[in-house]
Amino acid sequence: MNKQEIQKILDALPDDVTVEDVMYRLYVLDKHENAMKDIP
């Protein structure tokens, strides 16, 4: 995940999002990306 992708994710979140919400979203997306790399 690069800086531009993270900025796009942040822009899509509501203004009242918490730090925990952001961290969770990034964690899930990172796990998903890594899992997709493992699929042949």
C-alpha positions in Angstrom: 0.0 0.0 0.0 1.5 3.3 -1.0 0.9 6.9 0.2 -1.6 7.7 -2.6 -3.7 4.6 -1.8 -3.8 5.5 1.9 -4.8 9.1 1.1 -7.6 7.8 -1.1 -8.8 5.6 1.8 -8.6 8.5 4.2 -10.6 10.8 1.9 -13.4 8.2 1.7 -13.8 8.1 5.4 -16.3 10.4 7.3 -15.0 13.5 9.1 -15.7 12.1 12.5 -13.6 8.9 12.0 -11.4 7.9 15.0 -7.8 6.9 14.9 -8.8 3.4 15.8 -11.2 3.2 12.9 -8.4 4.3 10.5 -5.9 1.9 11.9 -8.5 -1.0 11.7 -9.3 -0.1 8.1 -5.7 0.0 7.1 -5.0 -3.3 8.9 -7.8 -5.1 7.2 -6.8 -3.8 3.8 -3.2 -4.7 4.3 -4.2 -8.3 5.4 -6.4 -8.6 2.3 -3.7 -7.4 -0.1 -1.2 -9.8 1.4 -3.6 -12.7 1.2 -4.3 -11.9 -2.4 -0.6 -12.1 -3.2 -0.5 -15.6 -1.7 -3.1 -16.9 -4.2 -1.5 -18.5 -7.2 
